[in-house]
Every structure is written in C-alpha cells, then in structure tokens.
C-alpha cells in the first residue's frame, strides 16, 4: 500500500512545472496496481533426505561411529519468468540452500564434504531433471559446528501456457539406501 502526501501547489511561473508534475503523479497513481508477477515453482526440502549422517567404515552405527552430521535447514529464493509473445519461455529460480554441519566424535580431520541433489518435477511429481552437487567445507579452529549456504540457479523451460507453478524443485542430500533407512528410523517412520 502506498501513502500519498498531498500538498497544495500554487500555480505561477515556477509553480506550473510543479503542478504538471503533480498531475502526472496523480494520473500514474490512478492507473491501479501493476499485475502480479507470474508464480514461482514450489521449493520442497525432501524430509527423508533433509539430513545426512556419515559413519566410520564398518558395521558400527552408534554415536561413537559418527564422523559428520549435516542438515538442510532452510532456503531462500526467488524466480524470474521470461515469456515470449507465444507465452513460452523460461523461469529462472535463484536458490540459496542453508545448511548446518557438525563434526562427529569419530571425525579424524577438519575437512568434510556432502553431496546433495536438486530435482525439477512436474505437478504429478514426475522428475524431469536431476543434478547432484558436492560441497566441501572445513571446520576452522576449534569449531565443531558450522553453517553455510549453497547458491544455485535453475532454469526451467516453459511451454506455451506453463508458468512456474507447474513445477516443483526438490532438494535434499544424496543418500545410500542404508542412509535413507537410518533417517527414517531416526524420524520414527
């Protein structure tokens, strides 16, 4: 909502320019609000893949075997839609994934890495594209917990009549079957 401060302008030699400017501003305000931007795709953090726990090699899977725990905690993003005259085009999704990681008791070094995925799906959740990324980080000094962000841009082509809300962007960690089972057991599923 815009607030307008009105002040009376006295029309004279200098005031005529101000009066014309004031009339132009009032006319512009009366044109109404601009059309809302096209909708963006939904961004979904896959709950079963929102966390990853890395263990020492071997069969042990208790707390003393943990080398790293990481979690996707949130995201920030926006999109920009570019439509052609025929209503086809593309939507660019600027996405920043916010993650936290903690060294486990079995961690031998201060460097670590995690792999995560970004998948684009249609409304029926059919995956149309999927990419995996790896990010490396270091626990500096005596820090055993850090937060970090990964920035990504996803370009989704649009056919005639499609908009961003025809798609969803799914994000999560790349997990083994064992890692997925571990997460589901931890969450009580």
Secondary structure, 3 states (H helix, E strand, C coil): CCCCCCCCCCCCCCHHHHHHHHHHHHHHHCCCCCCCCCCCCEEEECHHHCEEEEECCCCCCCHHHEEEEEEEEEEEEEEEEEECCCCCEEEEEEEEEEEEEEECCCCCCCEEEEEEEEEEEECCCCEEEEEEEEEEEECCCCCCEEEEEEEEEEEEEECCCCCHHHEEEEEEECCCHHHHHHHHHHCCC
